């Protein structure tokens, strides 16, 4: 019996550009590459959660194309955010069928940022909808999730691509999907866009020092797209598929290298 490598998939934040994660998953699926662990942040947490809820990827594409802003946008009365997040919360509950994280069949870790101590908070159990809702809570836009004396906002504030977390979960091979490389030169026109592009600028500075050389990094390049424009679904998915296809030889090489190492160590029975 051959000892198979454990594959970890880290899906990063990136607002609308994160739709490229669907294209990445489609390509990996088509080559029979199934992650054993998923670590997700922000929209990466959302798409990773839906994938593990066994939502067909083609159905997920149709859902993305038909998702209107009024499904998830609800102006807040609170001073803590522009959007209350209740609509998004209910939407996530429905899509995930109100499952708990531990019901998903594969280990998944969802990253949020706790503002009370400026550290990441990782959800590994409990309601899936709550973890995703916390992870997508863009500061200033969504009201944060408050629980257990924590104030939780978007995980991308502290860890845009949770590749190290996938490694911590036990992965032998880590595939990290970073959709933030396509930062555009679009001038922000309103408060939403100013907040989003400010956060993206900060995240780009942080992530440069986070992704290690031994990770297999997939970079869908999606330029000149507003981070809150969820209408460019085909473009995002196409770029995700293309970037993942380019990474397949590197993934196969890493798998072969793992097998060679196992043989050398006498782990193949």
C-alpha positions as CSV (number, residue, x, y, z in Angstrom):
1,X,0.0,0.0,0.0
2,X,1.3,3.4,-1.0
3,X,1.2,6.2,1.5
4,X,-0.7,9.0,-0.3
5,X,0.2,12.6,0.4
6,X,-2.4,14.7,2.2
7,X,-3.3,17.8,0.1
8,X,-4.3,21.0,1.7
9,X,-6.1,23.8,-0.2
10,X,-5.9,27.4,1.0
11,X,-8.5,29.6,-0.6
12,X,-7.8,33.3,0.0
13,X,-9.8,36.5,0.2
14,X,-10.4,38.8,-2.7
15,X,-14.1,39.8,-2.8
16,X,-15.5,39.4,-6.3
17,X,-12.2,38.1,-7.7
18,X,-12.6,35.2,-5.3
19,X,-15.1,33.7,-7.8
20,X,-11.9,32.5,-9.5
21,X,-11.8,29.8,-6.7
22,X,-14.7,28.1,-8.5
23,X,-12.6,27.8,-11.6
24,X,-9.7,26.4,-9.6
25,X,-11.8,23.8,-8.0
26,X,-13.3,22.8,-11.3
27,X,-9.9,22.2,-12.8
28,X,-8.5,20.3,-9.8
29,X,-11.6,18.2,-9.8
30,X,-11.2,17.4,-13.5
31,X,-7.7,16.1,-12.8
32,X,-8.8,14.0,-9.8
33,X,-7.0,16.3,-7.3
34,X,-9.2,16.3,-4.2
35,X,-8.1,18.3,-1.2
36,X,-7.9,16.5,2.2
37,X,-8.0,19.8,4.1
38,X,-9.4,23.2,3.2
39,X,-8.5,26.5,4.9
40,X,-10.6,29.4,3.8
41,X,-10.6,33.1,4.3
42,X,-13.4,35.6,3.4
43,X,-14.9,34.6,0.0
44,X,-12.5,31.7,0.0
45,X,-14.2,30.5,3.2
46,X,-17.6,30.8,1.5
47,X,-16.7,28.9,-1.6
48,X,-14.7,26.3,0.3
49,X,-17.7,25.8,2.6
50,X,-20.2,25.4,-0.3
51,X,-17.8,23.0,-2.0
52,X,-17.7,20.8,1.1
53,X,-21.5,21.0,1.3
54,X,-21.5,19.0,-1.9
55,X,-23.0,21.8,-4.0
56,X,-22.3,21.0,-7.6
57,X,-19.7,23.4,-9.1
58,X,-21.8,24.1,-12.2
59,X,-24.8,24.9,-9.9
60,X,-22.5,27.2,-7.9
61,X,-21.6,29.0,-11.2
62,X,-25.3,29.5,-12.0
63,X,-25.9,30.7,-8.5
64,X,-23.1,33.3,-8.8
65,X,-24.4,34.6,-12.1
66,X,-27.9,35.1,-10.6
67,X,-26.8,36.6,-7.3
68,X,-28.3,40.1,-7.0
69,X,-27.0,42.7,-4.6
70,X,-30.3,42.9,-2.7
71,X,-29.8,39.2,-1.7
72,X,-27.0,40.2,0.7
73,X,-27.1,43.9,1.1
74,X,-29.1,45.3,4.0
75,X,-28.3,48.8,5.3
76,X,-27.4,48.8,9.0
77,X,-28.7,51.1,11.7
78,X,-25.6,50.3,13.8
79,X,-22.5,52.5,13.7
80,X,-20.3,49.4,13.4
81,X,-20.8,48.8,9.7
82,X,-22.7,50.0,6.6
83,X,-24.4,46.6,6.2
84,X,-26.1,44.7,9.0
85,X,-25.1,41.3,7.5
86,X,-28.4,39.6,8.4
87,X,-29.3,38.9,4.8
88,X,-25.9,37.5,4.1
89,X,-26.2,35.4,7.2
90,X,-29.6,33.9,6.2
91,X,-28.3,33.3,2.7
92,X,-25.3,31.4,4.0
93,X,-27.5,29.4,6.3
94,X,-29.7,28.3,3.4
95,X,-26.8,27.4,1.1
96,X,-25.0,25.4,3.8
97,X,-28.2,23.7,5.0
98,X,-27.4,25.0,8.5
99,X,-24.6,22.4,8.9
100,X,-21.9,22.4,11.5
101,X,-18.3,22.5,10.4
102,X,-17.7,19.0,11.9
103,X,-20.4,17.6,9.7
104,X,-18.6,18.3,6.4
105,X,-16.7,15.1,6.1
106,X,-13.3,16.7,5.6
107,X,-11.4,19.0,8.0
108,X,-12.0,22.7,7.3
109,X,-10.6,25.7,9.0
110,X,-12.2,29.2,8.5
111,X,-10.2,32.3,9.4
112,X,-11.5,35.5,10.9
113,X,-9.7,38.3,12.7
114,X,-10.4,39.1,16.3
115,X,-10.1,42.9,16.8
116,X,-9.9,42.5,20.6
117,X,-6.4,41.0,20.4
118,X,-5.4,41.6,16.8
119,X,-5.0,37.9,16.2
120,X,-6.6,35.4,13.8
121,X,-9.4,33.3,15.1
122,X,-9.8,29.9,13.5
123,X,-13.2,28.2,13.4
124,X,-12.9,24.4,13.3
125,X,-16.3,23.5,14.8
126,X,-19.7,24.9,15.4
127,X,-22.2,26.5,12.9
128,X,-20.7,26.8,9.4
129,X,-22.8,29.9,8.6
130,X,-21.4,31.8,11.6
131,X,-17.8,31.0,10.7
132,X,-18.3,32.1,7.1
133,X,-20.3,35.2,8.2
134,X,-17.4,36.2,10.5
135,X,-14.8,35.5,7.8
136,X,-16.5,37.7,5.2
137,X,-17.1,40.7,7.5
138,X,-15.2,43.4,5.7
139,X,-14.4,46.1,8.3
140,X,-16.5,49.1,7.9
141,X,-18.8,47.4,5.4
142,X,-20.3,44.5,7.3
143,X,-21.1,44.8,11.0
144,X,-18.7,42.5,12.8
145,X,-19.7,39.2,14.4
146,X,-19.6,39.5,18.2
147,X,-19.2,36.2,20.2
148,X,-17.5,35.1,23.3
149,X,-16.2,38.6,24.0
150,X,-14.6,38.6,20.5
151,X,-15.2,41.2,17.7
152,X,-14.7,39.2,14.5
153,X,-14.1,40.7,11.1
154,X,-12.7,39.5,7.7
155,X,-9.9,37.0,8.0
156,X,-8.0,38.7,5.2
157,X,-7.1,41.6,7.5
158,X,-4.5,39.4,9.1
159,X,-4.1,36.4,6.8
160,X,-5.3,36.8,3.2
161,X,-4.2,33.3,2.1
162,X,-4.2,30.8,5.0
163,X,-1.6,28.5,3.5
164,X,0.3,28.1,6.7
165,X,-2.9,27.1,8.4
166,X,-3.4,24.3,5.8
167,X,0.1,23.1,6.6
168,X,-0.8,23.2,10.3
169,X,-3.9,21.0,9.6
170,X,-1.6,18.2,8.5
171,X,-1.1,18.8,4.7
172,X,1.9,17.3,3.1
173,X,1.3,19.4,-0.1
174,X,-0.2,22.9,0.2
175,X,-2.0,24.5,-2.8
176,X,-2.5,28.2,-2.1
177,X,-4.9,30.2,-4.2
178,X,-4.2,33.9,-4.1
179,X,-6.6,36.0,-6.2
180,X,-5.2,39.4,-5.0
181,X,-2.4,39.7,-7.6
182,X,-4.7,41.3,-10.1
183,X,-5.1,44.5,-8.1
184,X,-6.6,47.1,-10.5
185,X,-5.9,50.7,-11.1
186,X,-9.6,51.6,-10.8
187,X,-10.2,54.9,-8.9
188,X,-12.5,54.4,-6.0
189,X,-15.8,56.3,-6.5
190,X,-17.5,55.8,-3.2
191,X,-17.0,54.7,0.5
192,X,-17.4,51.0,-0.3
193,X,-14.7,51.1,-2.9
194,X,-12.4,53.2,-0.7
195,X,-12.7,50.7,2.1
196,X,-12.2,47.7,-0.2
197,X,-9.1,49.1,-2.0
198,X,-7.6,50.3,1.3
199,X,-7.9,46.8,2.7
200,X,-6.5,45.2,-0.5
201,X,-3.5,47.5,-0.4
202,X,-2.8,46.4,3.2
203,X,-3.3,42.7,2.4
204,X,-0.9,42.8,-0.6
205,X,1.8,44.1,1.7
206,X,1.2,41.5,4.3
207,X,0.9,38.5,2.0
208,X,4.2,39.0,0.3
209,X,5.9,37.8,3.5
210,X,3.5,35.0,4.2
211,X,3.6,32.5,1.3
212,X,6.6,30.2,1.5
213,X,8.5,28.8,-1.5
214,X,7.4,25.2,-0.9
215,X,3.7,26.1,-1.4
216,X,2.2,25.6,-4.8
217,X,0.8,29.0,-5.4
218,X,-2.0,29.6,-7.9
219,X,-2.4,33.2,-9.0
220,X,-5.5,33.9,-11.2
221,X,-4.8,37.4,-12.6
222,X,-8.0,39.4,-12.7
223,X,-7.3,43.1,-13.4
224,X,-9.5,46.1,-13.6
225,X,-12.5,44.7,-11.8
226,X,-14.2,46.4,-9.0
227,X,-13.9,44.2,-5.9
228,X,-17.7,44.5,-5.3
229,X,-18.6,43.8,-8.9
230,X,-20.0,40.3,-8.9
231,X,-21.2,40.4,-12.5
232,X,-17.9,39.3,-14.1
233,X,-18.5,35.7,-13.2
234,X,-17.3,34.1,-16.4
235,X,-14.1,36.1,-16.5
236,X,-13.2,35.2,-12.9
237,X,-13.9,31.5,-13.4
238,X,-12.0,31.4,-16.7
239,X,-8.9,33.0,-15.1
240,X,-9.2,30.5,-12.1
241,X,-9.3,27.5,-14.5
242,X,-6.4,28.9,-16.6
243,X,-4.2,29.5,-13.5
244,X,-5.0,26.1,-12.0
245,X,-4.3,24.3,-15.3
246,X,-0.8,26.0,-15.4
247,X,-0.2,24.7,-11.9
248,X,-1.1,21.0,-12.6
249,X,2.4,20.0,-13.7
250,X,3.8,21.5,-10.4
251,X,1.2,19.7,-8.4
252,X,1.9,16.4,-10.1
253,X,5.6,16.9,-9.6
254,X,5.1,17.6,-5.8
255,X,3.0,14.4,-5.6
256,X,5.7,12.4,-7.4
257,X,8.4,13.9,-5.2
258,X,6.3,12.8,-2.1
259,X,6.1,9.3,-3.4
260,X,9.8,9.1,-4.1
261,X,10.5,10.4,-0.6
262,X,8.1,7.8,0.9
263,X,9.9,5.0,-1.0
264,X,13.3,6.3,0.3
265,X,12.0,6.4,3.8
266,X,10.5,2.9,3.5
267,X,6.9,4.1,3.9
268,X,5.6,2.2,0.8
269,X,4.4,-1.2,1.9
